[in-house]
Amino acid sequence: SEPGNLSQEEIHNAPMLMSAWAKTPKKEESSSSGKKGKERAVAVEGLLKRMIDERRAGNTNAIVRTQDYNAVMKSWVNSGEMNAAAERVEQILRNMQDKFVEGDEHVQPNAESFELAIEAWTIASDVDYAPARAHKILEWMNHLYTSSENDKAAPNTNCFHLVLRAWASSGKLEAPIMSEHLIMWMQHLQQQGLESAKPNTMCFNTVMAAWLKSGDITAEKRIRQIFEFMELSSRKGNTDIKPDSSSYNIVISSISPAVKKLYDSGGARRADKILARLEMGFLGGDESLRPDTIIYNQVIDFWAKAQSIHGHYLKARDVLDRQIAMYESGVRKCRPDVMSYTSVIAAFASTYGAKKERR
């Protein structure tokens, strides 16, 4: 029908329909309406345009709101169109902010609006500048808030974490440094009173993951420094950044190059001490430190490769015994697997010494 002729019921149902289509997972080839990702996004945007045209035609019941624009952006995020979708989402966001500045308070971009635009760039894996574009939206968001141009644009932890994750997974040379700058920015904002932007354990883990992926020769040292900072801060009362089992996993994984490439005989010992701290914390009642099979297998493997250390095979066996005991106590996540046993066997087989000792 021509713009201006939609009934009140049709206008009432339009936002709900847009929201329903927008939430359809991008993994689904088609929705219940038979629309694929891009087609669905175009359809949602078409509904929004019809609402805008309806208003222009004089239908006072047709009011387009922030959540309607957010639904369109979400549909593009879920479309699977990567870079093309990210460009469109950012364009929509900037259009919303322009309309808000011009006086349309119904379409003021909120935290969800900015988060969707950032998320769109974090999944735009078909272009290498995606992390930088996500980063720029975060900077723009902060500028709008601090300059009082948009009081709903306060940067929050989720937005920062999305950008952190984009840098960490990018594999770019500058990724660890950019990640550290972001976490320092978060801490600065928190100190200025913006609690919504305070970093948490997941954010710090992502920074450590960026260093881990970098392959930088200083990665193990820097990861350990970040980890110890988290530990110290949590002991001083900042439980928001207390290390969890993922933190410990990253620290132990960071030791791998020293053991496997540089033949660092002390690597296994460092990893074992970290594992012991994890075990102690978990047995002390901290559920976030529940160990898993992967972390035990890594430490066993490190000991198996530490052939220059006398009795290294006994150390490997000791870690396996602790793993078995932990599993039998009810920690199902750390169930010993084939790798757990074969690594210990390999450690015994590689031992040079008396035949009796090898047995």
C-alpha positions in Angstrom: 0.0 0.0 0.0 1.0 3.6 -0.4 2.9 5.4 2.5 0.4 6.8 5.0 -2.1 4.0 4.8 -0.7 1.5 7.4 -3.1 0.7 10.2 -2.2 1.2 13.8 -2.0 -2.6 14.2 0.5 -2.9 11.3 2.6 -0.1 12.8 2.5 -1.8 16.2 3.6 -5.1 14.7 6.4 -3.7 12.5 9.0 -3.3 15.3 8.3 -6.8 16.6 8.8 -8.3 13.2 12.0 -6.4 12.7 13.3 -7.6 16.0 12.4 -11.2 15.3 14.1 -11.2 11.9 17.2 -9.5 13.4 17.7 -12.1 16.0 17.8 -15.0 13.6 21.3 -16.6 13.9 23.5 -16.0 10.9 24.4 -19.8 11.0 20.9 -20.5 9.8 20.7 -20.7 6.0 17.1 -19.5 6.1 14.6 -18.3 8.6 11.0 -19.4 9.0 10.2 -16.8 6.4 12.6 -18.4 3.9 15.0 -15.4 3.9 18.8 -15.8 3.9 21.1 -13.5 5.8 21.6 -10.7 3.4 18.0 -10.9 2.2 16.8 -10.8 5.7 18.8 -7.7 6.5 17.5 -5.9 3.4 14.0 -6.9 4.4 14.4 -5.5 7.9 15.9 -2.3 6.6 13.0 -2.2 4.1 10.5 -2.3 7.0 12.4 0.6 8.7 12.3 2.6 5.5 8.5 2.0 5.2 8.0 3.3 8.8 10.1 6.4 8.0 8.1 7.0 4.8 4.8 6.4 6.7 5.8 9.2 9.1 6.7 11.6 6.3 3.4 10.8 4.7 1.6 12.2 7.8 0.9 9.1 9.8 1.6 10.4 13.3 1.4 6.8 14.8 4.6 5.8 12.9 7.4 6.7 15.2 10.8 5.1 14.4 12.8 4.5 17.6 16.4 3.6 18.6 15.4 -0.1 19.0 14.2 -0.2 15.4 17.5 1.0 14.1 19.3 -1.4 16.4 17.2 -4.2 14.9 18.4 -3.3 11.5 22.0 -3.2 12.6 21.6 -6.5 14.3 20.2 -8.1 11.2 23.3 -6.9 9.3 25.6 -8.2 12.0 23.9 -11.6 11.6 23.9 -11.5 7.8 27.3 -13.1 7.3 28.3 -10.2 4.9 31.4 -9.3 7.0 33.0 -6.1 5.6 30.0 -5.0 3.6 27.8 -5.5 6.7 30.2 -3.6 9.0 30.3 -0.7 6.6 26.5 -0.6 6.5 26.1 -0.9 10.2 28.5 2.0 10.9 26.7 4.1 8.3 23.4 3.5 10.1 24.9 4.4 13.4 26.4 7.6 12.2 23.1 8.5 10.5 21.3 7.9 13.9 23.7 10.2 15.7 23.2 12.9 13.0 19.4 12.7 13.3 19.7 12.9 17.1 21.9 16.0 16.9 19.3 17.5 14.5 16.7 17.0 17.2 15.1 13.6 16.8 15.4 12.2 20.4 13.6 9.0 19.4 16.7 7.7 17.6 19.4 8.6 20.1 22.1 5.9 19.7 22.5 4.0 23.0 25.2 1.6 24.3 23.7 -1.3 22.3 23.9 0.7 19.1 27.6 1.3 19.5 28.2 -2.3 20.6 26.5 -3.6 17.5 28.7 -1.4 15.2 31.8 -2.5 17.0 30.8 -6.2 16.8 30.1 -5.8 13.1 33.8 -4.9 12.6 35.1 -7.6 14.9 33.6 -10.3 12.6 34.6 -8.6 9.4 37.4 -11.1 8.8 37.6 -10.4 5.1 39.6 -7.1 5.7 42.7 -6.7 7.7 41.8 -3.2 8.9 38.7 -4.4 10.8 40.3 -4.1 14.4 41.3 -0.5 13.7 37.8 0.4 12.5 36.3 -1.2 15.6 38.8 0.8 17.7 37.8 4.0 16.0 34.2 3.5 16.8 35.1 3.0 20.4 37.1 6.3 20.4 34.2 8.1 18.7 31.8 6.7 21.3 34.0 8.0 24.1 34.3 11.4 22.4 30.5 11.7 22.1 30.1 10.9 25.8 32.8 13.1 27.2 31.8 16.1 25.0 28.2 15.7 26.1 27.0 15.1 22.6 25.4 11.8 23.6 24.8 10.9 27.2 23.9 7.3 26.3 27.3 6.7 24.6 29.3 5.9 27.8 31.9 3.3 26.9 31.4 0.0 28.7 33.3 -3.2 29.4 31.5 -5.1 26.7 32.5 -2.6 24.0 36.1 -2.6 25.1 36.2 -6.4 25.3 35.0 -6.7 21.7 37.8 -4.4 20.5 40.3 -6.2 22.7 39.2 -9.6 21.2 39.5 -8.1 17.7 43.1 -7.1 18.2 44.0 -10.4 20.0 42.7 -12.6 17.2 44.1 -10.5 14.4 47.7 -11.7 14.7 48.9 -8.3 13.8 52.3 -7.2 15.1 50.9 -4.3 17.0 48.0 -6.3 18.6 49.6 -6.8 22.0 50.5 -3.2 22.4 47.1 -2.0 21.2 45.5 -4.4 23.7 47.6 -3.0 26.5 46.8 0.6 25.6 43.1 -0.4 25.7 43.3 -1.9 29.1 45.2 1.1 30.4 42.5 3.4 28.9 39.8 1.4 30.7 41.7 1.8 34.0 42.0 5.5 33.4 38.3 5.9 32.7 37.5 3.9 35.9 39.7 6.2 37.9 37.8 9.1 36.5 34.6 7.6 37.8 33.3 5.8 34.7 32.5 2.4 36.4 30.8 1.1 33.2 34.3 0.9 31.6 36.1 -1.0 34.3 38.2 -3.9 33.1 37.5 -7.4 34.3 39.3 -10.8 34.3 38.1 -11.5 30.7 39.6 -8.3 29.4 43.0 -9.0 31.0 42.9 -12.6 29.7 42.3 -11.2 26.2 45.4 -9.0 26.6 47.5 -12.0 27.6 46.0 -14.0 24.7 47.2 -11.2 22.4 50.7 -11.6 23.7 50.5 -15.4 23.4 49.4 -15.3 19.8 52.1 -12.7 18.9 55.0 -15.2 19.2 57.1 -12.3 20.5 60.2 -13.4 22.3 59.2 -11.4 25.4 55.6 -12.8 25.4 56.1 -15.2 28.4 57.7 -12.5 30.5 55.0 -9.9 29.7 52.2 -12.4 30.3 53.6 -13.4 33.6 53.8 -9.7 34.6 50.2 -9.1 33.7 49.2 -12.3 35.5 51.0 -11.2 38.7 49.4 -7.8 38.5 46.0 -9.5 38.4 46.9 -11.6 41.4 48.2 -8.6 43.4 45.2 -6.5 42.5 42.8 -9.3 43.6 44.6 -9.7 46.9 44.2 -6.0 47.5 40.4 -6.3 47.0 39.8 -5.8 43.3 38.1 -9.2 42.6 36.9 -8.0 39.2 40.3 -8.9 37.7 41.1 -12.0 39.8 42.8 -14.7 37.6 40.6 -17.6 36.7 41.5 -21.0 35.2 41.8 -19.4 31.7 44.4 -17.0 33.1 46.4 -19.9 34.4 46.1 -21.8 31.1 47.4 -18.8 29.1 50.4 -18.4 31.5 51.3 -22.1 31.2 50.8 -22.0 27.4 53.2 -19.0 27.2 56.0 -21.3 28.5 55.7 -23.7 25.5 58.1 -21.9 23.1 60.8 -21.8 25.8 60.4 -25.6 26.3 59.9 -26.7 22.7 62.0 -24.3 20.8 64.6 -22.9 23.2 65.0 -26.1 25.2 64.7 -24.1 28.4 65.1 -26.7 31.2 63.4 -24.4 33.7 60.2 -24.1 31.7 58.7 -27.3 33.1 59.5 -26.2 36.7 57.9 -22.8 36.1 54.7 -24.4 34.6 54.5 -26.9 37.5 54.6 -24.1 40.0 51.8 -22.2 38.3 49.8 -25.4 38.2 50.4 -25.9 41.9 49.0 -22.4 42.6 45.9 -23.2 40.5 45.4 -26.5 42.4 45.9 -24.8 45.8 43.4 -22.1 44.9 40.8 -24.6 43.7 41.2 -26.9 46.6 40.8 -23.8 48.8 37.3 -23.4 47.5 37.7 -21.1 44.4 35.5 -22.7 41.7 36.8 -20.3 39.0 40.1 -22.1 39.3 38.7 -25.6 38.4 41.5 -27.3 36.4 41.0 -29.1 33.1 42.7 -31.9 31.1 44.5 -29.4 28.8 46.4 -27.6 31.6 47.6 -30.9 33.1 48.6 -32.3 29.8 50.7 -29.2 29.0 52.7 -29.5 32.2 53.2 -33.3 31.8 54.4 -32.6 28.2 56.9 -30.0 29.4 58.4 -32.4 32.0 58.6 -35.1 29.4 60.7 -32.8 27.2 62.9 -31.6 30.1 65.4 -34.5 29.5 68.3 -32.5 30.9 66.7 -32.5 34.4 67.5 -35.6 36.5 64.3 -37.5 37.3 62.2 -35.5 34.9 60.1 -38.6 34.2 59.2 -38.8 37.9 58.0 -35.2 37.8 55.8 -36.0 34.8 54.4 -39.0 36.7 53.8 -36.8 39.7 51.7 -34.4 37.7 49.7 -37.3 36.2 49.1 -38.7 39.7 47.8 -35.3 40.8 45.6 -35.2 37.8 44.2 -38.6 38.5 43.6 -37.7 42.2 41.8 -34.5 41.1 39.6 -36.4 38.7 38.7 -39.0 41.3 37.8 -36.3 43.7 35.0 -35.3 41.3 36.6 -32.8 38.9 35.4 -34.3 35.7 37.0 -31.6 33.5 40.5 -32.9 34.2 39.9 -36.5 33.3 43.3 -38.0 32.1 43.2 -38.9 28.4 45.5 -40.8 26.0 47.9 -37.8 25.8 48.2 -37.7 29.6 49.5 -41.3 29.7 51.5 -41.3 26.5 53.4 -38.2 27.6 54.5 -39.9 30.8 55.4 -43.0 28.9 57.5 -40.9 26.5 59.2 -39.3 29.5 60.2 -42.7 30.9 61.3 -44.0 27.4 63.6 -41.0 26.9 65.3 -41.4 30.2 69.1 -42.1 30.1 70.3 -44.0 33.2 70.3 -47.3 34.8 68.0 -50.0 33.4 66.5 -50.4 36.8 65.8 -46.7 37.0 64.1 -46.8 33.6 61.8 -49.5 34.7 
